[in-house]
Amino acid sequence: MNLQKRTPRQATAEARPVRRAGLALAAASLLVVGGTACESDGATPAGDAAPAASASTEAGDQAASHSDTASPTSGEGDGPGKSSPDRTEKLVDGSEARITEVGEQHYVAEIVSKGAVVATLETDGHDAGLNANGMFVALTLGGDLASWMGNDHQGPGTFALEGGWKAKVTKVGELRYRAQIIGHDGVAGTLETDGHDTGLDANGVYIVLSNGGVISSHK
């Protein structure tokens, strides 16, 4: 469910690829921890998530792209054992995401480049986000996926985001950053990494925070 903009709410993410779908902001501030479950468990510093689809788009092509087209597949059965994804979407750098619904508000998106799975996003109670070498990917609890390039800022610091939001990014440990998402009424939510990237759908504004402190948004 989507959050009502500029209203606070709280949630806690697992230390794996997760990202909250719609911040349904409640009276308490939202806390999201965790991020991407990549093929390799080793996290890379400075905002580069574990091996991911190469961001081959040239600087002039860094236009944000929300993947709207979905190609249904003929996979049968439900759950993680499905042999085929529910749909495949093209990402902004030319790679693709194979998205499978494995449960209620539980989706898995495999990022595939040159025929190989290079990273995995999973929502299991929270949205998920990934910084794949400069390409940002967000997956919501509802299974919506967006990818874009650019519009990024290196924390620590306070930065303007899409949709009128601001983010105050602080470093709280090794490969661990915290971003307070601020609206006109104050802090509306918090993103926190703990060795993995994390992401959030804030009223239709997709936000990704990497474990290297890079934050980016896309509307």
C-alpha positions in Angstrom: 0.0 0.0 0.0 1.3 3.4 -0.9 2.2 5.9 1.8 0.4 9.1 2.1 3.0 11.7 1.3 4.6 13.7 4.1 3.0 11.4 6.8 5.5 9.3 8.9 5.5 5.5 9.3 7.8 2.7 10.4 9.0 -0.7 9.3 12.1 -2.8 9.7 13.8 -4.7 7.0 15.8 -7.9 7.0 19.5 -7.9 6.2 18.7 -9.1 2.7 17.3 -7.5 -0.4 14.3 -5.7 0.8 12.4 -2.6 0.2 9.1 -1.2 1.4 6.2 -1.0 -1.0 4.4 2.3 -0.5 5.4 3.9 2.8 1.9 3.8 4.3 3.3 6.3 6.8 1.9 5.9 10.3 2.4 7.9 13.4 5.9 6.5 13.9 8.9 6.9 11.5 9.6 4.1 9.1 12.9 2.1 9.4 14.0 0.0 6.5 17.2 -2.1 6.9 18.7 -4.4 4.3 18.9 -4.5 0.6 19.9 -6.7 -2.2 20.7 -10.4 -2.2 23.3 -10.7 -4.9 24.8 -13.8 -6.3 27.9 -13.0 -4.3 27.4 -12.2 -0.6 30.4 -9.9 -0.6 29.3 -6.2 -0.6 31.4 -3.7 -2.5 32.1 -0.2 -1.1 31.4 3.2 -2.6 27.9 2.4 -3.7 28.8 -0.4 -6.1 26.5 -3.3 -5.2 27.8 -6.8 -5.6 28.3 -7.9 -9.2 25.4 -6.6 -11.1 24.2 -5.9 -14.6 26.7 -3.7 -16.2 25.5 -0.1 -16.6 26.5 0.3 -20.2 24.3 3.3 -21.0 26.3 6.4 -22.0 26.0 9.6 -20.0 23.8 11.1 -22.6 21.4 8.3 -22.3 20.9 8.6 -18.5 17.2 9.2 -18.9 15.1 7.6 -16.1 13.1 4.6 -17.4 10.2 3.0 -15.6 9.8 -0.4 -17.1 6.1 -0.6 -18.0 6.1 -3.4 -20.5 5.8 -6.9 -19.3 6.1 -10.1 -21.3 4.1 -12.9 -19.6 5.6 -16.3 -19.7 4.1 -19.8 -19.6 5.6 -20.9 -16.3 3.3 -23.2 -14.4 2.9 -23.7 -10.7 3.4 -21.3 -7.8 6.3 -20.4 -5.5 10.1 -20.5 -5.8 10.0 -23.7 -7.8 8.5 -22.1 -10.8 10.5 -22.9 -13.9 9.7 -19.6 -15.6 9.2 -16.0 -14.4 5.8 -14.4 -14.4 7.2 -11.7 -16.7 10.4 -10.2 -18.0 11.1 -6.5 -18.2 13.9 -4.6 -19.9 16.1 -2.4 -17.7 17.5 0.9 -18.6 21.1 -0.4 -19.3 19.9 -3.1 -21.7 19.9 -6.0 -19.2 16.6 -7.5 -18.1 14.7 -8.4 -14.9 12.9 -11.7 -14.6 10.1 -11.2 -12.1 8.4 -14.1 -10.2 5.6 -13.8 -7.6 6.4 -16.3 -4.9 3.8 -15.3 -2.3 1.6 -12.5 -1.1 3.5 -9.3 -1.5 6.6 -11.4 -2.1 8.4 -11.1 -5.4 11.8 -12.0 -6.7 13.5 -10.2 -9.6 16.6 -11.8 -11.1 18.8 -9.3 -13.0 20.1 -11.0 -16.1 23.0 -9.7 -18.2 24.4 -11.6 -21.2 22.4 -14.6 -20.2 23.7 -14.8 -16.6 22.0 -13.9 -13.4 24.2 -11.2 -11.8 22.0 -10.0 -8.9 18.7 -10.7 -7.2 16.1 -8.4 -5.6 13.5 -9.8 -3.3 10.6 -8.3 -1.5 9.4 -10.2 1.6 7.5 -7.7 3.7 9.4 -4.7 2.3 10.4 -3.0 -0.9 13.9 -3.8 -2.4 16.5 -1.6 -4.0 19.8 -2.0 -5.8 22.6 0.2 -7.1 24.1 -1.9 -9.9 27.2 0.0 -10.8 25.3 3.2 -11.4 22.0 1.7 -12.6 19.4 1.9 -9.8 16.7 -0.7 -9.6 13.6 -0.7 -7.3 11.1 -3.5 -6.8 7.9 -2.9 -4.8 5.8 -5.2 -2.7 3.2 -5.1 -5.4 5.7 -6.4 -8.0 6.3 -3.0 -9.8 9.8 -2.5 -11.0 11.6 0.6 -12.0 15.2 1.3 -13.3 17.0 4.5 -13.9 20.5 6.0 -14.1 21.9 9.2 -12.6 20.3 11.6 -10.2 22.6 10.2 -7.5 24.3 11.8 -4.5 27.2 10.6 -2.4 26.6 10.7 1.3 27.1 11.8 4.0 25.0 15.0 3.4 21.5 16.4 2.8 20.2 16.1 -0.7 17.0 17.0 -2.6 15.1 14.0 -4.0 12.2 13.7 -6.5 8.7 14.5 -5.4 9.8 17.3 -3.0 11.5 14.9 -0.6 14.9 15.4 1.0 17.3 12.9 2.4 19.8 13.4 5.2 22.4 10.7 4.7 24.8 9.8 7.6 27.4 7.0 7.9 26.8 4.8 10.9 29.3 2.0 10.3 31.3 0.0 7.8 29.1 -0.4 4.7 26.2 1.0 6.8 24.5 4.3 6.0 21.2 5.8 7.2 19.0 8.1 5.2 16.2 10.1 6.9 13.5 10.8 4.3 12.2 14.3 5.0 9.0 16.0 3.8 7.3 19.3 4.6 6.2 17.9 8.0 9.6 16.6 9.0 11.1 13.1 9.0 8.7 10.7 7.2 10.8 7.6 7.2 14.3 6.1 7.4 16.3 3.9 5.1 19.3 2.0 6.5 21.8 -0.3 4.9 23.6 -3.0 6.8 26.0 -4.6 4.2 23.3 -4.5 1.5 21.6 -1.8 -0.6 18.0 -0.9 0.3 15.1 0.8 -1.4 11.7 2.4 -0.9 8.6 3.4 -2.8 7.6 6.7 -1.3 4.2 7.6 -2.8 5.4 6.7 -6.3 8.9 8.1 -5.8 11.4 5.3 -5.9 14.5 5.8 -3.6 17.6 3.6 -3.4 20.3 3.9 -0.8 23.5 1.9 -1.4 25.8 0.4 1.2 28.4 2.9 0.0 26.2 5.9 0.9 25.0 6.7 -2.6 21.3 7.8 -2.7 19.2 8.3 -5.8 15.5 8.8 -6.6 13.2 8.5 -9.6 9.6 9.5 -10.1 
